[in-house]
Amino acid sequence: MAAVKLQEVRKVYENGHVAVAGATFSAADGELLVLVGPSGCGKTTTLRMIAGLEAITSGTLAIGDRVVNEVAPKDRDIAMVFQSYALYPHMSVAENLAFGLKLRGESPATIAQRVAEAAALLGIDALLDKQPRTLSGGQRQRVALGRALVRQPQVFLLDEPLSNLDAKLRLAMRVEIARLHRRIGATMIYVTHDQIEAMTLGQRIVVFDKGEIQQIDTPMNLYRSPATLFVAGFLGSPSMNFFRGKLRIDAGLRLDCGELQLPLDGTSADGMLEQWRDRELVAGIRPEDLKLANPAGERGKFTARLDIVEPVGNEMFLNLSAANTAIVVRTPPRELPSAGTQIGLDYAVSSLHFFDGLSEKRIG
């Protein structure tokens, strides 16, 4: 296995479109690194540059100790798993697994051994004689993973490999990929637009938006301390609630959002926020950090109208609105008043995240 290092890697197309605006990050030897972001953010283009399927406009890409900017894809010692399974329909599972090894001139004994090992590892031993058309989506994805696995490459590249599966299979295959990584200790770079996949699979996550890297960190650090407004809103389901307004210090520290006033007294960030007096801020709070005022009838720090309740079993998502601001609260199952009722909401000021209203970068 090998580390992958990108230094100021850019991709600019002939029409002037900047797909990737200077990506600098590394995947350590044996790490499972996830690239995440919305459609068109540059994550797949970055993966394709690592694979050699897209030319690099500028910057340096190294796999192990070798700079591979001008190295052909077949000579980079990588294996790629695509969104589409890309299996040969006229070949059996065993033949699909063995095909790449035959092209590389491996001996029949080596091929048989590697195919058997990969099939056993992925639990597809009983499928080796079957045709791809007879397999389920999950089985086909295992075969696609097995075809990469038999190569024993330095780096595995996975491009949205679970997008074509239903929700139940996606969950099962996420677990399979995590187990596979733990067993073989491979360097893996995994691309997805699904923030849940990113949070559950990645040892570290690279968050992209509009061709630029927004933040690189562990899943929980990204969740607890998002560096930008984009990261704060993108990671988390339901996403973070945002309140935009101007900081006022008269009559106590508060965020003036027009009809909605958010009290901020008692935060350890008092001193930090003083320099933002009368400037535009965004305060963010996770749905689980908003609490219903207790006992019933207590106003809390502000009130909001209950619009829709989404019961999802072990918890409920309350969709509320206050002064034209949509708010989501995550709460355990409980008795609630009818829709249209004003509900008091409370929060610990220490659970708030603050962002510059102009640059959208985290404060503090």
Residue frames relative to the residue before (quaternion, step in Angstrom):
aa qw qx qy qz dx dy dz
M 1.0000 0.0000 0.0000 0.0000 0.00 0.00 0.00
A 0.1324 -0.8018 0.5809 0.0473 3.57 -1.22 0.42
A 0.5035 -0.6115 0.5132 0.3304 3.53 -1.30 0.41
V 0.2343 -0.7326 0.6199 0.1553 3.56 -1.30 0.47
K 0.0328 -0.8182 0.5735 -0.0239 3.58 -0.75 1.06
L 0.0944 -0.7705 0.6296 0.0316 3.54 -0.91 1.01
Q 0.0482 -0.7914 0.6094 0.0019 3.56 -0.91 0.95
E 0.8353 -0.1786 0.0669 0.5157 3.57 -0.48 1.29
V 0.2142 0.7943 -0.5335 0.1963 3.59 0.92 0.92
R 0.0605 -0.8058 0.5886 -0.0216 3.56 -0.74 1.14
K 0.0838 -0.7523 0.6486 0.0796 3.52 -1.30 0.54
V 0.0461 0.7785 -0.6202 0.0849 3.54 -0.58 1.23
Y 0.3170 -0.7675 0.5295 0.1734 3.57 -0.70 1.07
E 0.7101 -0.4887 0.3071 0.4033 3.57 -1.27 0.38
N 0.6700 0.4929 -0.3009 0.4664 3.58 1.13 -0.59
G 0.6118 -0.5853 0.3318 0.4161 3.58 1.31 0.09
H 0.4878 0.6693 -0.4381 0.3495 3.59 1.25 -0.14
V 0.2550 -0.7574 0.5858 0.1349 3.57 -0.82 1.06
A 0.1928 -0.8139 0.5415 0.0849 3.57 -0.28 1.26
V 0.7746 0.0492 -0.0112 0.6304 3.57 1.08 -0.79
A 0.1881 -0.8406 0.5059 0.0464 3.56 -0.51 1.24
G 0.8166 -0.2640 0.1376 0.4945 3.57 0.54 1.12
A 0.0957 0.8228 -0.5491 0.1110 3.59 0.54 1.19
T 0.0179 0.7775 -0.6274 0.0404 3.55 -0.86 1.05
F 0.3748 0.6822 -0.5631 0.2776 3.58 -0.57 1.18
S 0.2058 -0.7638 0.5931 0.1499 3.55 -1.29 0.13
A 0.2502 -0.6985 0.6457 0.1803 3.52 -1.29 0.58
A 0.3686 -0.7531 0.5004 0.2159 3.56 -0.55 1.14
D 0.6489 -0.5011 0.4025 0.4073 3.55 -1.26 0.43
G 0.8310 0.1654 -0.1516 0.5090 3.59 -0.66 1.13
E 0.5432 0.6359 -0.3961 0.3789 3.61 1.25 0.03
L 0.2700 -0.6935 0.6338 0.2107 3.54 -1.27 0.52
L 0.0313 -0.8128 0.5787 -0.0591 3.56 -0.26 1.35
V 0.1886 -0.7937 0.5725 0.0819 3.57 -0.86 1.00
L 0.1881 -0.7271 0.6496 0.1180 3.55 -1.08 0.88
V 0.0247 0.8268 -0.5566 0.0781 3.58 -0.59 1.14
G 0.3286 0.7195 -0.5750 0.2091 3.53 -1.22 0.57
P 0.6499 -0.5270 0.3657 0.4076 3.59 -1.23 0.19
S 0.7012 -0.4426 0.3385 0.4448 3.56 -1.29 0.18
G 0.8197 0.2496 -0.1946 0.4774 3.55 -0.97 0.92
C 0.4931 0.6973 -0.4109 0.3190 3.60 1.26 0.16
G 0.6180 -0.5795 0.3397 0.4085 3.61 1.23 -0.22
K 0.4731 0.7075 -0.4351 0.2938 3.60 1.23 -0.12
T 0.6909 0.4561 -0.2889 0.4807 3.60 0.90 -0.87
T 0.6015 0.5435 -0.3564 0.4646 3.59 1.05 -0.68
T 0.6345 0.5214 -0.3261 0.4682 3.58 1.00 -0.80
L 0.6567 0.5023 -0.3137 0.4670 3.58 0.92 -0.89
R 0.6635 0.5062 -0.3046 0.4591 3.59 0.96 -0.83
M 0.6141 0.5167 -0.3535 0.4805 3.60 1.12 -0.55
I 0.6248 0.5184 -0.3405 0.4743 3.59 1.04 -0.73
A 0.6881 0.4821 -0.2729 0.4686 3.58 1.03 -0.82
G 0.4779 -0.6650 0.4454 0.3619 3.59 1.18 -0.48
L 0.5031 0.6585 -0.4195 0.3705 3.59 1.26 0.20
E 0.7255 0.2417 -0.1895 0.6159 3.59 1.33 -0.18
A 0.4370 -0.6851 0.5138 0.2750 3.56 -0.95 0.86
I 0.4008 -0.6959 0.5443 0.2426 3.57 -1.11 0.74
T 0.4068 -0.7190 0.5103 0.2390 3.57 -0.81 1.01
S 0.7620 -0.1808 0.1315 0.6078 3.58 0.97 -0.89
G 0.5961 0.5532 -0.4311 0.3908 3.55 -1.27 0.36
T 0.4157 -0.7090 0.5254 0.2203 3.54 -1.33 0.08
L 0.0831 -0.7724 0.6294 0.0208 3.54 -1.00 0.94
A 0.0108 -0.8030 0.5951 -0.0302 3.57 -0.76 1.06
I 0.1237 -0.7361 0.6604 0.0821 3.53 -1.15 0.78
G 0.7751 0.0230 -0.0885 0.6252 3.54 -0.37 1.25
D 0.7618 -0.3259 0.2658 0.4927 3.57 -0.88 -0.95
R 0.6330 0.5605 -0.3131 0.4326 3.59 1.29 0.08
V 0.3470 -0.6948 0.5908 0.2187 3.58 -0.92 0.94
V 0.1352 -0.8472 0.5136 0.0128 3.58 -0.62 1.17
N 0.2233 0.8138 -0.5149 0.1508 3.62 1.17 0.34
E 0.7989 0.2721 -0.1209 0.5225 3.57 0.91 -0.95
V 0.4892 0.6627 -0.4317 0.3676 3.60 1.25 0.22
A 0.5009 -0.6643 0.4691 0.2963 3.57 -0.92 0.92
P 0.6494 -0.5465 0.3549 0.3920 3.62 -1.10 0.64
K 0.6835 0.5097 -0.3001 0.4277 3.60 0.89 -0.91
D 0.7118 0.4410 -0.2501 0.4861 3.57 1.23 -0.43
R 0.5403 0.6453 -0.3956 0.3677 3.61 1.24 0.11
D 0.3386 -0.7675 0.4771 0.2619 3.58 1.29 -0.19
I 0.4637 0.6170 -0.4854 0.4106 3.52 0.83 1.12
A 0.1708 -0.7412 0.6323 0.1472 3.56 -1.32 0.29
M 0.1773 -0.8147 0.5497 0.0515 3.54 -0.90 0.96
V 0.1594 -0.7466 0.6396 0.0896 3.55 -1.09 0.84
F 0.2448 -0.8171 0.5130 0.0961 3.55 -0.59 1.20
Q 0.6773 -0.4583 0.3867 0.4264 3.52 -1.40 0.14
S 0.6981 0.3388 -0.2334 0.5861 3.57 1.03 -0.79
Y 0.5621 -0.6429 0.3995 0.3334 3.57 -0.99 0.79
A 0.1420 -0.8437 0.5045 0.1165 3.59 1.21 -0.65
L 0.3136 0.7378 -0.5316 0.2732 3.59 0.91 0.93
Y 0.4761 -0.6485 0.5065 0.3104 3.56 -1.13 0.63
P 0.3771 -0.7849 0.4389 0.2217 3.63 -0.38 1.20
H 0.6937 0.4824 -0.2860 0.4519 3.61 1.11 -0.59
M 0.6446 0.5007 -0.3158 0.4838 3.57 1.32 -0.05
S 0.5094 -0.6074 0.5065 0.3391 3.54 -1.22 0.48
V 0.6920 -0.4372 0.3532 0.4531 3.56 -1.30 0.13
A 0.6593 0.5119 -0.3109 0.4546 3.59 0.89 -0.93
E 0.6696 0.4935 -0.3009 0.4665 3.59 0.95 -0.84
N 0.6160 0.5327 -0.3427 0.4683 3.58 1.07 -0.69
L 0.6658 0.5018 -0.3010 0.4630 3.57 0.95 -0.89
A 0.7332 0.4572 -0.2324 0.4464 3.56 0.97 -0.87
F 0.5050 0.7173 -0.4124 0.2458 3.58 1.13 -0.58
G 0.6832 0.4926 -0.2954 0.4509 3.60 0.82 -0.96
L 0.6483 0.5176 -0.3176 0.4593 3.56 1.04 -0.75
K 0.6235 0.5277 -0.3416 0.4648 3.59 1.07 -0.70
L 0.6405 0.5279 -0.3290 0.4504 3.58 0.99 -0.81
R 0.6977 0.4576 -0.2643 0.4838 3.58 1.11 -0.68
G 0.5261 -0.6867 0.3826 0.3243 3.57 1.28 0.11
E 0.3139 0.7536 -0.5223 0.2466 3.60 1.12 0.53
S 0.5655 -0.6111 0.4347 0.3431 3.58 -1.14 0.59
P 0.6333 -0.5426 0.3842 0.3962 3.62 -1.14 0.54
A 0.6459 0.5225 -0.3325 0.4463 3.60 0.99 -0.76
T 0.6522 0.5047 -0.3114 0.4722 3.58 0.98 -0.85
I 0.6413 0.5292 -0.3194 0.4547 3.56 0.97 -0.89
A 0.6685 0.5042 -0.3033 0.4549 3.58 0.83 -0.98
Q 0.6624 0.5127 -0.3083 0.4509 3.57 0.94 -0.87
R 0.7006 0.4714 -0.2813 0.4559 3.60 0.82 -0.97
V 0.6287 0.5225 -0.3373 0.4668 3.59 1.03 -0.76
A 0.6613 0.5033 -0.3085 0.4629 3.59 0.92 -0.88
E 0.6551 0.5132 -0.3137 0.4573 3.60 0.96 -0.86
A 0.6795 0.4863 -0.2951 0.4633 3.59 0.88 -0.92
A 0.6466 0.5223 -0.3189 0.4554 3.58 0.97 -0.86
A 0.6558 0.5020 -0.3114 0.4701 3.59 0.98 -0.83
L 0.6577 0.5279 -0.3091 0.4395 3.57 0.95 -0.90
L 0.7599 0.3698 -0.1847 0.5017 3.57 1.03 -0.84
G 0.4716 -0.7084 0.4242 0.3095 3.59 1.25 0.05
I 0.5383 0.6113 -0.4186 0.4017 3.59 1.04 0.72
D 0.2108 0.8144 -0.5142 0.1669 3.60 1.19 0.51
A 0.7201 0.4686 -0.2506 0.4462 3.56 0.92 -0.96
L 0.6636 0.5288 -0.2942 0.4398 3.59 1.27 -0.18
L 0.4141 0.7735 -0.4344 0.2036 3.58 1.25 -0.22
D 0.7235 0.4231 -0.2508 0.4843 3.62 1.06 -0.62
K 0.5704 0.6231 -0.3765 0.3804 3.59 1.24 -0.14
Q 0.4596 -0.6436 0.5353 0.2967 3.55 -1.32 0.40
P 0.6330 -0.5622 0.3685 0.3841 3.65 -1.06 0.62
R 0.6410 0.5565 -0.3404 0.4045 3.61 0.97 -0.76
T 0.6758 0.4896 -0.2967 0.4643 3.60 1.18 -0.42
L 0.6126 0.5828 -0.3331 0.4173 3.58 1.28 -0.11
S 0.5071 -0.6055 0.5130 0.3363 3.55 -1.26 0.40
G 0.7001 -0.4649 0.3337 0.4270 3.56 -1.29 0.21
G 0.6632 0.5085 -0.3003 0.4598 3.54 0.97 -0.88
Q 0.6509 0.5067 -0.3152 0.4693 3.58 1.02 -0.79
R 0.6372 0.5187 -0.3289 0.4655 3.59 0.99 -0.78
Q 0.6552 0.5017 -0.3274 0.4603 3.58 0.96 -0.78
R 0.6130 0.5324 -0.3481 0.4686 3.60 1.08 -0.64
V 0.6350 0.5155 -0.3296 0.4717 3.57 1.02 -0.78
A 0.6424 0.5187 -0.3223 0.4630 3.59 0.97 -0.84
L 0.6418 0.4975 -0.3150 0.4913 3.59 1.04 -0.76
G 0.6509 0.5295 -0.3130 0.4450 3.57 1.00 -0.84
R 0.6258 0.5437 -0.3391 0.4448 3.57 1.03 -0.75
A 0.6515 0.4765 -0.3061 0.5047 3.58 1.13 -0.68
L 0.6530 0.5604 -0.3100 0.4043 3.56 0.98 -0.91
V 0.6572 0.5310 -0.3276 0.4228 3.61 0.92 -0.86
R 0.5830 0.5965 -0.3721 0.4073 3.59 1.16 -0.49
Q 0.1736 -0.8064 0.5333 0.1876 3.59 1.18 -0.65
P 0.1482 0.8325 -0.5175 0.1311 3.57 0.83 1.03
Q 0.6159 -0.5204 0.4243 0.4121 3.55 -1.31 0.07
V 0.8094 0.0990 -0.0006 0.5788 3.58 1.04 -0.80
F 0.2265 -0.7343 0.6244 0.1404 3.56 -1.11 0.82
L 0.1126 -0.7707 0.6254 0.0475 3.57 -0.96 0.94
L 0.0530 -0.8120 0.5810 -0.0162 3.58 -0.67 1.12
D 0.1227 -0.8194 0.5598 0.0122 3.56 -0.57 1.24
E 0.8040 -0.2605 0.1282 0.5189 3.60 -0.24 1.31
P 0.1116 0.8660 -0.4859 0.0389 3.64 0.88 0.80
L 0.7411 0.4227 -0.2326 0.4669 3.61 1.14 -0.46
S 0.3875 0.7778 -0.4444 0.2175 3.59 1.28 -0.02
N 0.7177 0.4606 -0.2577 0.4542 3.60 1.06 -0.67
L 0.5964 0.5783 -0.3600 0.4245 3.59 1.27 0.05
D 0.5182 -0.6124 0.4816 0.3528 3.57 -1.20 0.46
A 0.7465 -0.4541 0.2489 0.4178 3.56 -1.28 0.38
K 0.6690 0.5053 -0.3093 0.4487 3.59 0.91 -0.89
L 0.6802 0.4805 -0.2880 0.4729 3.58 0.95 -0.89
R 0.5942 0.5659 -0.3637 0.4409 3.58 1.08 -0.69
L 0.6533 0.5101 -0.3056 0.4687 3.54 0.96 -0.91
A 0.6664 0.5046 -0.3042 0.4568 3.59 0.89 -0.93
M 0.7016 0.4663 -0.2780 0.4616 3.59 0.91 -0.89
R 0.5592 0.5703 -0.3935 0.4552 3.61 1.15 -0.50
V 0.6568 0.5021 -0.2981 0.4771 3.53 0.97 -0.91
E 0.6425 0.5316 -0.3226 0.4477 3.59 0.99 -0.88
I 0.6721 0.4926 -0.3061 0.4603 3.60 0.90 -0.91
A 0.6359 0.5192 -0.3286 0.4670 3.59 1.00 -0.81
R 0.6589 0.4958 -0.3084 0.4743 3.61 0.95 -0.83
L 0.6367 0.5363 -0.3223 0.4506 3.55 0.98 -0.89
H 0.6602 0.5052 -0.3129 0.4595 3.57 0.91 -0.90
R 0.6565 0.5149 -0.3159 0.4519 3.57 0.94 -0.87
R 0.6800 0.5042 -0.2981 0.4410 3.59 0.97 -0.82
I 0.7996 0.3236 -0.1660 0.4779 3.58 0.78 -0.97
G 0.3311 -0.7864 0.4742 0.2170 3.60 1.26 -0.23
A 0.3094 0.7925 -0.4731 0.2289 3.56 1.13 0.65
T 0.4657 -0.5939 0.5620 0.3385 3.53 -1.33 0.36
M 0.0346 0.8070 -0.5856 0.0681 3.59 -0.64 1.13
I 0.0885 -0.7435 0.6597 0.0646 3.53 -1.09 0.82
Y 0.1038 -0.8340 0.5395 -0.0507 3.53 -0.47 1.32
V 0.1688 -0.7930 0.5813 0.0691 3.58 -0.74 1.08
T 0.1679 0.7713 -0.6035 0.1128 3.57 -0.97 0.88
H 0.3609 -0.6850 0.5762 0.2617 3.55 -1.29 0.40
D 0.5946 0.5958 -0.3378 0.4211 3.56 1.32 -0.28
Q 0.3422 -0.7791 0.4863 0.1986 3.58 -0.40 1.20
I 0.5937 0.5491 -0.3786 0.4501 3.62 1.12 -0.47
E 0.6192 0.5224 -0.3298 0.4847 3.59 1.02 -0.80
A 0.6604 0.5194 -0.3065 0.4474 3.56 0.90 -0.95
M 0.6995 0.4829 -0.2772 0.4480 3.58 0.83 -0.99
T 0.7311 0.4423 -0.2496 0.4556 3.60 0.95 -0.81
L 0.7369 0.4250 -0.2360 0.4698 3.60 1.11 -0.59
G 0.7203 0.5175 -0.2709 0.3741 3.55 0.81 -1.00
Q 0.3734 -0.6608 0.5980 0.2576 3.54 -1.10 0.74
R 0.7393 -0.0224 -0.0325 0.6722 3.51 1.28 -0.62
I 0.2470 -0.7658 0.5819 0.1180 3.54 -1.24 0.54
V 0.1894 -0.7292 0.6470 0.1174 3.53 -1.14 0.83
V 0.1719 -0.8045 0.5644 0.0690 3.59 -0.52 1.19
F 0.1419 -0.7961 0.5873 0.0333 3.56 -0.74 1.17
D 0.1205 0.7482 -0.6523 0.0111 3.53 -1.30 0.46
K 0.8557 -0.0240 -0.0263 0.5163 3.56 -0.87 1.04
G 0.7453 -0.4418 0.2143 0.4509 3.54 0.93 0.95
E 0.6977 0.4392 -0.2643 0.5005 3.59 1.25 -0.09
I 0.4526 -0.6538 0.5321 0.2909 3.55 -1.16 0.66
Q 0.2817 -0.7811 0.5413 0.1324 3.55 -0.76 1.10
Q 0.7839 -0.1577 0.1516 0.5811 3.58 0.99 -0.83
I 0.1187 -0.7554 0.6398 0.0775 3.57 -1.21 0.61
D 0.3267 0.7345 -0.5413 0.2463 3.59 -0.67 1.05
T 0.6539 -0.4546 0.3988 0.4546 3.55 -1.33 -0.11
P 0.6764 -0.5105 0.3272 0.4181 3.61 -1.15 0.47
M 0.7239 0.4450 -0.2721 0.4516 3.61 0.76 -0.95
N 0.6199 0.5228 -0.3568 0.4638 3.60 1.06 -0.58
L 0.6203 0.5279 -0.3344 0.4740 3.57 1.07 -0.72
Y 0.6709 0.5049 -0.2926 0.4575 3.56 0.98 -0.88
R 0.7383 0.4349 -0.2325 0.4602 3.57 0.90 -0.96
S 0.8188 0.1276 -0.0318 0.5588 3.60 1.01 -0.76
P 0.0209 -0.8246 0.5653 -0.0085 3.60 0.50 1.13
A 0.4343 -0.7399 0.4613 0.2263 3.57 -0.87 1.01
T 0.7953 0.1578 -0.0794 0.5799 3.59 1.16 -0.51
L 0.6651 -0.4879 0.3876 0.4114 3.52 -1.32 0.30
F 0.6238 0.5494 -0.3450 0.4359 3.59 1.03 -0.76
V 0.6710 0.4906 -0.3053 0.4646 3.59 0.83 -0.98
A 0.6376 0.5454 -0.3248 0.4365 3.58 0.96 -0.88
G 0.7329 0.4262 -0.2369 0.4745 3.58 0.96 -0.85
F 0.6692 0.5272 -0.3040 0.4264 3.56 1.10 -0.67
L 0.7571 0.3438 -0.1953 0.5201 3.60 0.95 -0.85
G 0.6704 0.4280 -0.3599 0.4877 3.54 -0.71 1.11
S 0.0107 0.7990 -0.6003 0.0346 3.56 -0.94 0.88
P 0.4061 -0.3003 -0.8120 0.2926 1.56 -1.00 2.32
S 0.5945 -0.6037 0.3983 0.3514 3.56 -1.20 0.50
M 0.6944 -0.4831 0.3492 0.4032 3.53 -1.34 0.34
N 0.4075 -0.6680 0.5660 0.2595 3.57 -1.21 0.66
F 0.1364 -0.8018 0.5789 0.0575 3.58 -0.97 0.85
F 0.0855 -0.7633 0.6397 0.0279 3.54 -1.13 0.84
R 0.1317 -0.8094 0.5713 0.0336 3.58 -0.59 1.18
G 0.2790 0.7562 -0.5548 0.2063 3.56 -0.86 0.96
K 0.5407 -0.5958 0.4744 0.3573 3.55 -1.29 -0.28
L 0.4603 -0.6934 0.4874 0.2643 3.52 -1.01 0.88
R 0.0704 -0.7812 0.6203 0.0105 3.55 -0.83 1.05
I 0.2099 -0.7853 0.5731 0.1035 3.55 -1.05 0.83
D 0.5077 0.6220 -0.4340 0.4086 3.60 1.24 -0.13
A 0.8401 0.0862 -0.0948 0.5271 3.59 -1.00 0.83
G 0.7620 -0.3247 0.1760 0.5320 3.56 0.97 0.88
L 0.5533 -0.6083 0.4600 0.3349 3.53 -1.23 0.55
R 0.1681 0.7879 -0.5717 0.1555 3.57 -0.74 1.05
L 0.3518 -0.6771 0.5936 0.2556 3.54 -1.31 0.36
D 0.2468 -0.7903 0.5524 0.0968 3.53 -0.56 1.25
C 0.0052 -0.8091 0.5851 -0.0554 3.56 -0.33 1.31
G 0.6738 -0.4556 0.2861 0.5066 3.58 1.13 0.61
E 0.8341 0.0057 0.0332 0.5506 3.57 -0.53 -1.17
L 0.7215 0.3832 -0.2241 0.5313 3.58 1.19 -0.54
Q 0.0895 -0.7866 0.6107 0.0158 3.56 -0.87 1.04
L 0.1496 -0.7984 0.5790 0.0698 3.59 -0.73 1.07
P 0.3181 -0.7493 0.5471 0.1951 3.64 -0.54 1.11
L 0.1257 -0.8121 0.5687 0.0368 3.57 -0.96 0.92
D 0.3702 0.7413 -0.4924 0.2665 3.60 1.24 0.09
G 0.7594 0.3931 -0.2834 0.4341 3.53 -1.12 0.71
T 0.5447 0.6142 -0.4175 0.3895 3.59 1.22 -0.03
S 0.5136 -0.6345 0.4819 0.3185 3.55 -1.10 0.68
A 0.6238 0.5478 -0.3306 0.4488 3.57 1.30 -0.21
D 0.2671 0.7969 -0.5091 0.1856 3.60 1.25 0.20
G 0.7028 0.4723 -0.2774 0.4539 3.56 0.74 -1.05
M 0.6476 0.5278 -0.3127 0.4520 3.56 1.00 -0.86
L 0.7206 0.4715 -0.2552 0.4397 3.57 0.95 -0.89
E 0.5077 0.6787 -0.4264 0.3158 3.58 1.14 -0.45
Q 0.6547 0.5232 -0.3183 0.4430 3.59 1.02 -0.73
W 0.6533 0.5053 -0.3102 0.4708 3.58 1.27 -0.21
R 0.2647 0.7872 -0.5181 0.2044 3.60 1.22 0.26
D 0.8613 0.0546 -0.1009 0.4950 3.54 -0.96 1.07
R 0.5758 0.5443 -0.4045 0.4566 3.60 1.18 0.44
E 0.5729 -0.6262 0.4146 0.3283 3.55 -1.19 0.57
L 0.0296 -0.7819 0.6218 -0.0349 3.52 -0.89 1.09
V 0.2087 -0.7067 0.6468 0.1966 3.52 -1.37 0.23
A 0.1531 -0.7594 0.6270 0.0828 3.56 -0.86 1.00
G 0.1082 -0.7988 0.5903 0.0421 3.56 -0.91 0.95
I 0.0087 0.7888 -0.6146 0.0053 3.55 -1.11 0.66
R 0.4680 -0.6854 0.4866 0.2729 3.57 -0.92 0.95
P 0.6239 -0.5703 0.3798 0.3757 3.62 -1.09 0.65
E 0.6803 0.4889 -0.3027 0.4544 3.59 1.03 -0.72
D 0.6585 0.5097 -0.3140 0.4560 3.61 1.23 -0.30
L 0.5816 0.5079 -0.3857 0.5050 3.58 1.29 0.07
K 0.1207 -0.8103 0.5728 0.0266 3.59 -0.75 1.05
L 0.4686 -0.6286 0.5321 0.3197 3.53 -1.19 0.56
A 0.5154 -0.6490 0.4617 0.3164 3.55 -0.90 0.95
N 0.0551 -0.8007 0.5960 -0.0252 3.55 -0.94 0.90
P 0.5073 -0.1865 -0.8356 0.0975 1.70 -1.75 1.78
A 0.7266 -0.4071 0.3157 0.4546 3.55 -1.36 0.16
G 0.7395 0.3736 -0.2977 0.4742 3.53 -0.98 0.89
E 0.5653 0.5765 -0.3966 0.4368 3.59 1.22 -0.36
R 0.4716 -0.7205 0.4338 0.2653 3.58 -0.86 0.93
G 0.2996 -0.7394 0.5468 0.2541 3.60 0.96 -0.70
K 0.7280 -0.4071 0.2990 0.4635 3.57 -1.19 -0.41
F 0.7717 -0.0951 0.0238 0.6284 3.58 1.24 -0.45
T 0.3661 -0.7212 0.5405 0.2319 3.57 -1.24 0.26
A 0.0713 -0.7781 0.6236 0.0233 3.53 -1.24 0.59
R 0.4700 -0.6727 0.4970 0.2822 3.55 -1.19 0.59
L 0.3821 -0.7106 0.5472 0.2228 3.56 -0.91 0.99
D 0.1593 -0.8166 0.5518 0.0580 3.58 -0.65 1.13
I 0.8072 -0.0727 0.1167 0.5740 3.59 0.64 -1.14
V 0.2032 -0.7503 0.6173 0.1213 3.56 -1.10 0.78
E 0.1207 -0.7784 0.6137 0.0533 3.57 -0.90 1.00
P 0.1212 -0.7908 0.5960 0.0684 3.63 -0.28 1.18
V 0.0418 -0.8246 0.5641 -0.0064 3.60 -0.69 1.04
G 0.7461 -0.3792 0.2017 0.5088 3.57 1.14 0.66
N 0.8548 0.0279 0.0082 0.5182 3.56 -0.25 -1.25
E 0.7800 0.1541 -0.1236 0.5938 3.59 1.28 0.04
M 0.2898 -0.7352 0.5855 0.1809 3.54 -1.34 0.22
F 0.2344 -0.7262 0.6247 0.1655 3.54 -1.17 0.66
L 0.1622 -0.7850 0.5939 0.0691 3.55 -0.68 1.13
N 0.1761 -0.7707 0.6067 0.0838 3.55 -0.75 1.07
L 0.0199 0.8123 -0.5766 0.0853 3.55 -0.54 1.23
S 0.1681 -0.7645 0.6061 0.1413 3.56 -1.31 0.09
A 0.0039 0.7719 -0.6351 0.0287 3.51 -1.14 0.81
A 0.8359 -0.0891 0.0214 0.5411 3.58 -0.65 1.14
N 0.7035 -0.4912 0.2489 0.4493 3.59 0.86 1.05
T 0.5602 0.5545 -0.4075 0.4612 3.58 1.22 0.45
A 0.3306 -0.7408 0.5517 0.1939 3.58 -0.78 1.07
I 0.0706 -0.7986 0.5972 -0.0235 3.56 -0.93 0.98
V 0.1107 -0.7680 0.6271 0.0685 3.57 -1.08 0.79
V 0.1096 -0.7723 0.6245 0.0377 3.56 -0.99 0.97
R 0.2179 -0.7430 0.6184 0.1341 3.57 -0.97 0.87
T 0.1057 0.8096 -0.5637 0.1251 3.59 -0.68 1.08
P 0.5593 -0.5655 0.4604 0.3942 3.61 -1.14 0.41
P 0.6530 -0.5036 0.3718 0.4264 3.64 -1.18 0.40
R 0.1698 0.7761 -0.5861 0.1592 3.58 -0.93 0.92
E 0.5847 -0.5411 0.4594 0.3926 3.54 -1.33 0.24
L 0.0700 -0.8078 0.5853 0.0002 3.56 -0.92 0.94
P 0.5343 -0.5919 0.4762 0.3708 3.58 -1.19 0.42
S 0.6553 -0.5282 0.3651 0.3979 3.58 -1.25 0.27
A 0.6619 -0.4938 0.3866 0.4106 3.54 -1.31 0.40
G 0.7265 0.3931 -0.3177 0.4654 3.55 -1.04 0.82
T 0.5659 0.6065 -0.3787 0.4104 3.57 1.29 -0.25
Q 0.4158 -0.6715 0.5516 0.2681 3.57 -1.12 0.69
I 0.1001 -0.8022 0.5887 0.0029 3.58 -0.80 1.08
G 0.3969 -0.7048 0.5355 0.2428 3.56 -1.00 0.84
L 0.1305 -0.7912 0.5956 0.0473 3.56 -0.94 0.95
D 0.1261 -0.7903 0.5984 0.0384 3.54 -1.04 0.84
Y 0.0018 0.7844 -0.6203 -0.0008 3.56 -1.27 0.35
A 0.4382 -0.6206 0.5672 0.3179 3.51 -1.30 0.37
V 0.4806 -0.6855 0.4552 0.3032 3.59 -0.70 1.03
S 0.6079 0.5758 -0.3491 0.4209 3.60 1.13 -0.62
S 0.6506 0.5185 -0.3238 0.4505 3.62 1.19 -0.37
L 0.5288 0.6356 -0.4078 0.3874 3.61 1.26 -0.05
H 0.2297 -0.7240 0.6345 0.1429 3.54 -1.24 0.66
F 0.1743 -0.8073 0.5588 0.0759 3.59 -0.88 0.92
F 0.0664 -0.7949 0.6030 -0.0087 3.54 -1.03 0.93
D 0.5375 -0.5893 0.4997 0.3378 3.54 -1.19 0.67
G 0.4517 -0.7260 0.4518 0.2543 3.59 -0.72 1.06
L 0.6995 0.4486 -0.2709 0.4859 3.61 1.17 -0.48
S 0.7688 0.3365 -0.1960 0.5072 3.61 0.68 -1.04
E 0.2928 -0.7815 0.4821 0.2666 3.58 1.28 -0.51
K 0.4653 0.6535 -0.4614 0.3790 3.59 1.17 0.53
R 0.6114 -0.5817 0.4052 0.3515 3.52 -1.19 0.67
I 0.2839 -0.7222 0.6055 0.1765 3.56 -1.14 0.73
G 0.8015 0.2362 -0.1877 0.5164 3.56 -0.78 1.02
